[in-house]
Amino acid sequence: MSRPVTLFTGQWADMPFEEVCKLAAQWGYDGLEVACSGDHFDVHRAVTESDYVPDKLAQLERHGLRVWTISNHLVGQAVCDDPIDERHRNIVPARIWGDGSPEGVRQRAAAEMADTARAAALLGVSTVVGFTGSKIWKYVAMFPPVSQEVIDDGYADFAERWNPILDVFDAEGVRFAHEVHPSEIAYDYWTTRRALDAVGNRPAFGLNWDPSHFIWQDLDPVGFILDFADRIYHVDCKDTRKRFDGRNGRLGSHLAWSDPRRGWDFVSTGHGDVPWEDCFRALNSIGYDGPISVEWEDAGMDRLRGAEEAVGVIRRMLFDKPAAAFDAAFSTKD
């Protein structure tokens, strides 16, 4: 059976959940990767109001949609970040921000991520996608010089804050899929290795594979799948187009997403530099059978057109691994 194609609702949180459901069903999506933002999914209500989760499931069912994954990127970001500032106030719920005391924000964010595992279990999903934040992302340029002790402390801080959260994930039978992404504790190949080691490679902590973040860093998204085969817990489809021409820089130059002077931008799936066929072949080879989720971030195309186009593009590119009998026929020696 083909893997389901879902729409991540994070970029649609300005729109009522009911309207997103109608659009996704109309466009032909199998379900949603539901973001814990807007009115799409409220973690606090899910764990405190007995009718909240059944009502959400009924709402999805009315539109013929399913949910395999929920995502709580924004609150997860606040667990480890330093500094905590107005950027976080703009993305987390007021109950998490509280009085804005940085350590208080981090602790409330950690408690909410633990509750996210509980909410996911109530919803019947086994994977939560999200960010971790990072105490050491601010040192990415490594200048002024940063000692190895400071970097080591950043990974220790991540482990200290996330291991108790992951204990709850274990207790609820839910996995956390960290999106490897700039500004996080794991943002490329080697930082992913280091983050997994920091939490003892525990099964509760895995990865959300999104190739767009690899492409503009000149990393190999296919090799990443193969090397981290047992940790690919979820897949987001987002494409990136590079245009490094001597003036347009990799770091974006503090320019808006759609500014043509940028060295790269997210684009609609199939319009960028991601080698999708090779990626899907790699996902087949590791036995990934979870959802393929469209994450819409193309600032140069209207989302109402683009998200509808994306589901068709992915269905045309997506193919299953050959049946066992087919494999056996081709492995038979004369």
C-alpha positions in Angstrom: 0.0 0.0 0.0 1.3 3.4 -0.9 2.4 5.7 1.9 -0.1 8.4 2.8 0.5 12.0 1.7 -0.3 14.5 4.4 -0.3 18.3 4.7 1.6 19.9 7.5 -0.7 22.6 9.0 2.0 24.8 10.6 2.1 27.2 7.7 -1.7 27.4 7.8 -2.2 28.2 11.5 -3.7 31.6 10.5 -6.6 29.7 9.0 -9.3 27.9 11.0 -8.7 24.2 11.3 -12.1 23.4 9.7 -11.1 25.3 6.6 -7.7 23.6 6.4 -9.5 20.2 6.6 -11.9 21.2 3.8 -9.1 22.3 1.5 -6.8 19.3 2.2 -9.7 16.9 1.5 -10.6 18.7 -1.6 -7.0 18.6 -2.9 -6.7 14.9 -2.3 -4.5 14.6 0.8 -4.9 11.5 2.9 -4.5 13.4 6.2 -2.8 16.1 8.1 0.4 16.5 10.1 -1.4 18.6 12.7 0.5 21.5 14.2 0.0 22.4 17.9 -0.7 26.1 17.0 -3.6 28.3 16.0 -6.8 26.4 16.7 -5.5 23.3 15.0 -4.4 21.4 18.2 -4.1 22.6 21.7 -2.0 20.4 23.9 -3.3 21.8 27.2 -6.9 21.2 26.2 -6.1 17.8 24.9 -4.8 16.6 28.3 -7.4 18.4 30.4 -10.7 18.3 28.5 -12.1 14.8 28.0 -14.1 15.7 24.8 -11.3 17.7 23.1 -9.5 14.8 21.3 -12.6 12.9 20.3 -14.0 16.1 18.8 -10.8 16.6 16.8 -10.9 13.1 15.5 -14.5 13.4 14.5 -13.7 16.7 12.7 -11.0 14.9 10.7 -13.2 11.9 10.0 -16.0 14.1 8.6 -13.6 15.2 5.9 -12.2 11.7 5.3 -8.8 12.6 6.7 -6.5 10.8 9.1 -3.7 11.9 11.4 -0.4 10.0 11.8 1.7 12.8 13.4 1.4 16.0 15.4 4.1 18.7 15.5 5.1 21.0 18.2 8.0 22.9 16.8 7.4 26.3 18.4 7.2 25.2 22.0 10.1 22.7 21.5 12.3 25.5 20.3 12.0 27.2 23.8 13.3 24.2 25.7 17.0 24.7 25.2 17.3 28.1 23.5 19.6 30.8 24.9 18.8 33.6 24.8 15.0 33.5 25.3 13.7 36.8 24.0 10.9 38.5 22.1 11.2 36.0 19.3 9.9 33.3 21.6 7.2 35.5 23.0 5.9 35.8 19.4 5.7 32.0 18.9 4.8 30.3 22.1 1.4 30.3 23.9 1.0 33.0 26.6 0.9 30.2 29.3 4.4 29.2 28.2 5.7 32.7 28.1 4.3 33.6 31.5 6.4 36.5 33.0 9.1 36.0 30.4 11.7 34.8 32.8 14.1 32.7 30.5 14.4 29.7 32.8 10.7 29.7 33.6 10.0 29.7 29.8 12.3 26.8 29.3 10.8 24.8 32.1 7.2 25.5 31.1 8.1 24.6 27.5 9.6 21.3 28.7 6.5 20.5 30.6 4.4 21.2 27.6 6.5 18.9 25.4 6.0 16.1 27.9 2.2 16.8 27.7 2.5 16.7 23.9 3.5 13.1 24.2 0.5 12.4 26.4 -1.8 14.3 23.9 -0.4 12.3 21.0 -1.1 9.1 22.8 -4.7 10.2 23.4 -5.0 11.1 19.7 -3.7 7.7 18.7 -0.5 8.8 17.0 2.9 7.5 17.8 5.2 10.3 16.5 5.6 13.9 17.5 7.7 16.1 15.2 9.4 19.2 16.6 12.4 21.3 17.4 14.7 21.1 20.4 16.2 24.6 20.6 19.9 25.0 21.3 22.1 26.7 23.9 25.0 26.8 21.4 23.5 27.7 18.0 24.5 31.3 18.7 28.1 30.1 18.4 27.7 28.6 14.9 30.3 31.0 13.4 32.8 30.0 16.1 34.0 33.6 16.4 34.8 35.2 18.8 36.6 31.9 19.6 34.5 29.3 21.5 36.1 26.7 23.7 35.3 23.0 23.3 34.0 23.1 26.9 31.3 25.5 25.9 30.2 23.3 23.1 30.3 20.2 25.3 28.1 22.0 27.8 25.6 22.8 25.1 25.1 19.1 24.4 25.0 18.3 28.1 22.3 20.9 28.6 20.3 19.4 25.8 20.5 16.0 27.3 19.6 17.2 30.8 16.5 19.0 29.5 15.3 16.5 27.0 15.9 13.2 28.8 13.1 13.7 31.3 10.8 14.7 28.4 11.8 11.6 26.5 11.0 9.5 29.6 7.4 10.6 29.2 7.5 9.7 25.5 8.7 6.2 26.4 6.0 5.9 29.0 3.3 6.9 26.5 4.7 4.7 23.6 5.4 7.8 21.5 8.5 8.8 19.6 10.0 12.3 19.1 11.2 13.1 15.6 13.6 16.0 15.8 13.7 18.1 12.6 17.3 18.6 11.7 17.4 22.3 11.0 19.6 25.4 11.5 19.1 26.9 15.0 18.7 23.4 16.5 21.0 21.2 18.6 21.2 19.0 15.4 21.4 21.0 12.2 23.7 18.9 9.9 25.3 15.5 9.7 27.9 15.6 12.6 25.7 17.6 15.0 23.0 14.9 14.5 25.6 12.3 15.4 26.5 14.3 18.5 22.9 14.9 19.6 22.0 11.2 19.3 25.1 10.3 21.4 24.2 13.0 23.9 20.9 11.2 24.8 22.5 7.7 24.7 21.0 6.9 21.3 17.7 6.1 23.1 14.9 5.0 20.7 12.5 7.7 21.9 14.6 10.3 20.1 14.7 10.1 16.3 14.6 12.4 13.2 12.3 14.2 10.9 13.9 14.1 7.5 13.4 17.3 5.5 15.8 17.5 2.6 15.4 21.2 2.0 17.7 22.0 5.0 20.4 19.7 3.6 20.4 21.1 0.1 21.3 24.6 0.9 24.1 23.4 3.3 25.5 21.2 0.5 24.8 18.0 2.4 23.6 14.8 0.9 20.0 14.0 1.8 20.2 10.5 0.4 23.3 9.5 2.3 21.6 11.0 5.4 18.7 8.6 5.0 21.0 5.6 4.6 23.3 6.5 7.5 20.5 7.2 9.9 18.1 4.5 8.6 16.9 3.4 12.1 16.2 7.0 13.1 14.0 8.3 10.2 10.7 8.5 12.1 9.0 11.0 9.8 9.4 12.6 6.4 8.6 16.2 5.4 8.7 17.2 1.8 10.0 20.6 1.1 12.2 21.6 -1.8 15.0 24.2 -2.0 16.5 26.0 -5.0 20.1 27.3 -4.7 21.3 30.3 -6.7 24.9 31.0 -5.5 26.1 33.3 -8.2 28.9 35.2 -6.5 26.5 37.8 -4.9 23.7 35.7 -3.4 25.0 34.1 -0.2 24.3 30.8 1.6 23.3 32.6 4.8 20.6 34.6 3.2 21.9 38.1 4.0 19.0 38.9 6.3 16.8 39.2 3.3 13.1 38.1 3.2 12.3 34.6 1.9 11.1 35.8 -1.5 13.9 38.3 -2.2 15.8 37.3 -5.4 19.0 38.5 -3.9 19.0 35.5 -1.5 21.3 32.6 -2.3 18.5 30.0 -1.8 14.8 29.8 -1.1 12.2 27.1 -0.3 10.2 26.3 -3.4 7.3 24.0 -4.3 8.2 20.3 -4.3 9.7 19.3 -7.6 10.8 22.8 -8.6 14.1 22.8 -6.7 17.4 20.9 -6.3 16.3 17.9 -4.1 17.0 14.6 -5.9 13.5 13.3 -5.2 13.7 10.0 -7.0 16.9 9.0 -5.3 15.4 10.1 -2.0 12.3 8.0 -2.4 14.5 5.0 -3.5 16.5 5.4 -0.3 13.4 5.6 1.9 12.2 2.4 0.2 15.5 0.7 0.9 15.3 1.5 4.7 11.7 0.3 4.9 10.1 3.7 5.7 6.4 3.3 5.5 5.1 6.4 7.3 3.5 9.5 5.8 5.1 11.8 3.3 4.1 15.3 4.6 4.0 18.4 2.5 5.4 21.4 4.3 4.5 24.5 2.3 7.0 27.4 2.5 7.3 28.7 -1.0 7.1 32.5 -0.7 7.0 32.9 -4.5 3.8 30.9 -5.1 0.3 31.3 -3.7 -0.2 28.5 -1.2 -3.8 27.7 -2.4 -2.4 26.8 -5.8 0.9 25.4 -4.6 -0.3 23.0 -2.0 -2.8 21.5 -4.4 0.0 21.1 -7.0 2.3 19.5 -4.4 0.1 16.5 -3.6 -0.1 15.7 -7.3 3.6 16.1 -7.8 4.4 13.8 -4.9 2.0 11.1 -6.0 3.6 11.0 -9.4 7.1 10.8 -7.9 6.2 8.4 -5.1 6.6 4.7 -5.8 6.6 1.6 -3.7 9.4 -0.9 -3.2 9.1 -4.0 -5.5 7.1 -6.9 -4.1 9.1 -9.7 -2.5 8.3 -12.0 -5.4 9.8 -9.5 -7.8 12.9 -9.2 -5.7 13.2 -12.9 -5.6 12.9 -13.3 -9.3 15.7 -10.8 -9.9 18.0 -12.4 -7.3 17.7 -15.9 -8.8 21.0 -17.0 -10.3 21.1 -19.0 -13.6 
